[in-house]
């Protein structure tokens, strides 16, 4: 049961009046008329005294605190002055609201600190990743300028190495632009009906030479799969599958195999890309989708990775309302999995559900 200041003042006035009249009734020669007058006078005096005491000592101070909050323009303070003044215990309510506000702001501050730390790490990583190919290309070019260009073999070798460094720089910049666009939502997804099996076969053809150089076998399961129609952005899903299959070839076992399994479910197709490589240590699994995070930094750079591929994969699948998962066992291999809506469900449901 809630009590307003007036009700509290009323009950206290009644109580004081009853006590006063009770004591006065023991005085000799007191008439009922006198008791009535004293009772009425005591009631009204007590009522107004208690009511205005509460108003002056409590509500006016609360009102002043509220006005101060409004002057500070704290928009997250979502309690109205009217509800505060009508409250039974405005100080308690005000304290509760302020505590909630402080907690919320503290969480925001912690998040800003994390973002600032992330920004610093990101800038450091970008600087390092850009510095490597730039310095390499710069070194080769300056060596040629200093006279090495006179030797045709040296000229060709150094130009090829400089071109490779610049190509790596170009790939890094393109991945950074793509990741930035996806994260900001500037990169719009164009959903259409696509066949995952056909796309996978095209990717196998594109990566055939790279797979052959490491004697890696590429397979699609099940063998009797005819089509796997989903509603998705063809270019971006191709980018996802290419990245995951290419990673399997680069970091998997030589003479190994990569299996792309497309399993049909009631509403989705479940896609998994499995290799039989060395696997990923458990302590790295939770971080492999972070920007520039590398399990084996030296090997990753040797194979030409930018360190952004899996981060881009994660954001593209998020834009498809899907989530990528990874499981791995040391010396047994790694499996990346995600789901996509079957084409039998309309586009709106595919995006919103």
C-alpha positions in Angstrom: 0.0 0.0 0.0 1.3 3.4 -1.0 1.0 6.5 1.2 1.2 10.1 0.0 2.6 12.9 2.2 -0.9 14.1 2.9 -2.1 10.6 4.1 1.0 10.3 6.3 0.3 13.8 7.8 -3.4 12.9 8.3 -2.6 9.7 10.2 0.0 11.4 12.3 -2.4 14.2 13.1 -5.1 11.8 14.1 -2.7 9.9 16.3 -1.4 13.1 18.0 -5.0 14.3 18.4 -6.1 11.0 20.0 -3.2 11.0 22.4 -3.8 14.7 23.3 -7.5 14.2 23.9 -6.9 11.0 25.9 -4.5 12.7 28.3 -6.7 15.8 28.5 -9.7 13.7 29.4 -8.0 12.8 32.8 -8.0 16.5 33.8 -10.8 17.4 36.3 -13.7 19.5 35.1 -12.9 19.1 31.4 -16.1 19.2 29.3 -16.8 17.4 26.0 -16.9 20.7 24.3 -13.4 21.5 25.4 -12.2 18.1 24.3 -13.7 18.7 20.9 -12.2 22.1 20.5 -8.8 20.9 21.6 -9.1 17.8 19.4 -10.0 19.9 16.3 -7.3 22.5 17.0 -4.7 19.7 17.7 -5.6 17.8 14.5 -5.3 20.8 12.1 -2.2 22.1 13.8 -0.5 18.7 13.7 -1.6 18.0 10.2 -0.2 21.3 8.7 2.9 21.1 10.9 3.8 17.6 9.8 2.8 18.1 6.2 4.9 21.3 5.7 7.8 19.9 7.7 7.9 16.9 5.3 7.5 19.3 2.4 10.3 21.7 3.5 12.8 19.1 4.8 12.3 16.4 2.2 10.4 17.4 -1.0 11.9 20.8 -1.5 15.4 19.3 -1.2 14.4 16.5 -3.6 12.9 19.1 -6.0 16.2 21.1 -5.8 18.2 17.9 -6.7 15.9 17.2 -9.5 16.3 20.7 -10.9 20.0 20.4 -10.7 19.9 17.2 -12.7 17.8 18.9 -15.3 20.3 21.8 -15.5 23.1 19.2 -16.1 20.9 17.9 -19.0 21.2 14.3 -17.9 18.9 12.9 -20.5 19.3 9.3 -19.3 17.6 10.2 -16.0 14.2 8.9 -16.8 12.1 9.8 -13.8 9.6 12.7 -14.0 9.3 15.4 -11.3 5.6 14.7 -10.9 6.1 11.0 -10.1 9.0 11.9 -7.8 7.0 14.4 -5.7 4.0 12.0 -5.4 6.3 9.2 -4.2 5.9 8.0 -0.6 9.7 8.0 -0.2 11.1 10.3 -2.8 14.7 10.2 -1.4 14.7 6.4 -1.8 13.3 6.6 -5.3 15.7 9.3 -6.2 18.6 7.4 -4.8 17.5 4.3 -6.7 17.3 6.2 -10.0 20.7 7.8 -9.4 22.3 4.5 -8.6 20.8 3.0 -11.8 22.1 5.9 -13.8 25.6 5.7 -12.2 25.8 2.0 -12.9 24.8 2.6 -16.5 27.3 5.3 -17.0 30.0 3.1 -15.3 29.3 0.4 -17.8 29.5 2.9 -20.7 32.8 4.1 -19.3 34.1 0.6 -19.2 33.0 0.0 -22.8 34.6 3.2 -23.9 37.9 2.1 -22.2 37.7 -1.3 -24.1 37.0 0.5 -27.3 40.0 2.9 -26.7 42.2 -0.1 -26.0 40.9 -1.8 -29.1 41.6 1.3 -31.2 45.1 1.5 -29.9 45.8 -2.2 -30.7 44.1 -1.8 -34.1 46.2 1.2 -35.0 49.4 -0.6 -33.9 48.4 -3.7 -35.9 47.6 -1.7 -39.0 50.8 0.2 -38.7 52.8 -3.0 -38.4 50.9 -4.7 -41.2 51.4 -1.8 -43.6 55.0 -1.2 -42.6 56.1 -4.8 -43.6 55.2 -4.7 -47.4 56.0 -1.0 -47.7 59.5 -1.4 -46.3 60.1 -4.6 -48.3 59.1 -2.9 -51.6 61.0 0.2 -50.7 64.1 -1.8 -50.0 64.0 -3.7 -53.3 63.3 -0.5 -55.3 66.1 1.5 -53.6 68.5 -1.3 -54.2 67.7 -1.3 -57.9 68.1 2.5 -58.0 71.5 2.2 -56.3 72.8 0.1 -59.2 71.5 -3.4 -58.9 69.3 -2.8 -62.0 72.4 -3.3 -64.2 72.2 -7.0 -63.6 69.1 -8.3 -65.6 68.6 -11.3 -63.2 68.7 -9.2 -60.1 66.4 -6.6 -61.8 63.8 -9.2 -62.6 64.0 -10.9 -59.1 63.8 -7.6 -57.2 61.0 -6.3 -59.3 59.0 -9.5 -58.8 59.6 -9.3 -55.0 58.6 -5.6 -55.0 55.5 -6.4 -57.0 54.6 -9.2 -54.5 55.0 -6.8 -51.6 52.7 -4.2 -53.3 50.2 -6.9 -54.1 50.1 -7.8 -50.4 49.7 -4.2 -49.5 46.8 -3.9 -52.0 45.1 -7.0 -50.6 45.4 -5.6 -47.0 43.9 -2.2 -48.0 41.0 -3.9 -49.8 40.3 -6.1 -46.8 40.4 -3.1 -44.5 37.9 -1.2 -46.7 35.6 -4.3 -47.0 35.7 -4.8 -43.2 35.0 -1.2 -42.5 32.1 -1.1 -44.9 30.6 -4.3 -43.5 30.9 -3.1 -39.9 29.4 0.3 -40.6 26.6 -1.3 -42.7 27.6 0.6 -45.8 28.1 -2.6 -47.7 24.6 -3.7 -48.6 23.8 -7.3 -49.2 22.0 -8.2 -52.4 20.0 -11.3 -51.6 19.2 -13.7 -54.4 18.7 -17.3 -55.1 22.1 -19.0 -55.3 23.3 -22.6 -55.5 26.0 -23.4 -52.9 27.1 -26.6 -54.7 27.8 -24.7 -57.9 29.6 -21.9 -56.1 31.8 -24.4 -54.3 32.7 -26.2 -57.5 33.7 -22.8 -59.0 35.9 -22.1 -56.0 37.5 -25.5 -56.3 38.4 -24.7 -59.9 39.9 -21.3 -59.0 42.0 -22.9 -56.2 42.9 -26.0 -58.1 46.5 -25.0 -58.8 47.1 -23.9 -55.2 45.6 -27.2 -53.9 47.7 -29.2 -56.4 50.9 -27.5 -55.3 50.3 -28.8 -51.8 48.7 -32.1 -53.0 45.5 -31.3 -51.2 42.3 -33.0 -52.3 39.1 -31.0 -52.4 35.7 -32.8 -52.0 32.0 -32.0 -51.7 29.7 -34.0 -49.6 27.3 -35.6 -50.1 28.3 -36.9 -53.5 24.8 -37.2 -54.7 23.9 -33.6 -53.9 22.3 -32.0 -56.9 21.6 -28.5 -55.7 21.7 -26.5 -52.5 19.6 -23.4 -53.1 19.8 -20.6 -50.5 18.8 -16.9 -50.4 22.1 -15.0 -50.0 24.5 -12.5 -51.4 26.4 -14.5 -54.1 29.5 -12.3 -54.1 29.9 -12.3 -50.3 29.1 -15.9 -49.7 31.6 -16.7 -52.4 34.1 -14.6 -50.5 33.3 -16.5 -47.3 33.7 -20.0 -48.9 36.9 -18.9 -50.8 38.5 -17.6 -47.6 37.7 -20.7 -45.6 38.7 -23.2 -48.3 41.9 -21.2 -49.1 42.8 -21.1 -45.4 42.4 -24.9 -45.3 44.8 -25.3 -48.2 47.4 -22.9 -46.8 47.4 -24.0 -43.2 46.3 -27.6 -43.6 48.4 -30.6 -44.0 50.3 -31.3 -47.2 48.8 -34.2 -49.1 45.7 -33.7 -46.9 42.1 -33.1 -47.8 39.4 -30.5 -47.5 35.8 -31.5 -47.3 32.9 -29.1 -47.9 29.8 -30.7 -46.5 26.4 -29.2 -47.3 23.8 -30.8 -45.1 20.1 -30.1 -45.7 18.0 -29.4 -42.7 14.3 -28.4 -42.4 14.8 -24.7 -42.8 18.5 -24.3 -43.5 21.5 -25.7 -45.2 24.3 -26.4 -42.8 27.7 -25.8 -44.4 30.9 -27.1 -42.9 34.5 -26.8 -44.2 36.8 -29.4 -42.7 40.5 -30.0 -43.1 42.8 -32.6 -41.6 45.6 -30.2 -40.7 47.5 -29.5 -37.5 44.5 -28.0 -35.8 44.2 -24.8 -33.7 45.2 -24.8 -30.0 42.2 -24.3 -27.6 43.6 -21.0 -26.3 43.4 -19.4 -29.8 39.9 -20.6 -30.8 38.0 -17.7 -29.1 40.2 -15.1 -30.8 40.7 -16.2 -34.4 37.9 -14.0 -35.6 39.6 -10.9 -34.3 41.3 -8.4 -36.7 44.9 -9.3 -37.4 44.9 -12.2 -34.9 47.2 -14.9 -36.1 47.7 -18.4 -34.5 51.2 -18.6 -36.1 52.3 -15.1 -37.0 55.4 -15.9 -39.0 53.7 -18.7 -41.0 50.7 -16.5 -41.7 52.8 -13.8 -43.2 54.8 -16.3 -45.2 51.6 -17.6 -46.8 50.4 -14.1 -47.7 47.5 -13.7 -45.3 46.3 -10.2 -44.2 44.9 -11.4 -40.9 41.5 -9.9 -41.7 39.9 -12.8 -43.6 38.1 -14.5 -40.7 37.0 -11.1 -39.3 35.4 -10.4 -42.7 33.8 -13.8 -42.8 32.2 -13.3 -39.4 30.7 -10.0 -40.3 29.4 -11.2 -43.7 27.6 -14.1 -42.1 26.3 -11.8 -39.3 24.7 -9.7 -42.1 23.1 -13.0 -43.3 21.7 -13.6 -39.8 24.0 -16.5 -39.4 26.8 -17.3 -37.0 30.1 -19.1 -37.8 31.5 -21.6 -35.3 34.8 -23.4 -35.2 35.9 -26.7 -33.7 39.4 -28.0 -33.8 41.6 -30.8 -32.4 45.3 -30.8 -32.4 46.8 -33.0 -35.2 43.3 -33.9 -36.4 42.0 -30.8 -38.1 39.7 -27.9 -38.0 36.0 -27.4 -39.0 34.3 -24.1 -39.7 30.5 -24.3 -39.8 27.5 -22.0 -40.5 23.9 -22.1 -41.7 22.0 -20.3 -44.5 18.3 -20.1 -45.1 16.9 -22.5 -47.7 15.4 -20.8 -50.7 12.0 -22.3 -50.0 11.5 -19.6 -47.4 10.8 -16.1 -48.7 13.4 -13.4 -48.5 11.8 -11.4 -45.8 11.8 -14.3 -43.4 15.3 -15.2 -44.5 16.5 -11.8 -43.4 14.4 -11.1 -40.3 14.3 -14.5 -38.6 
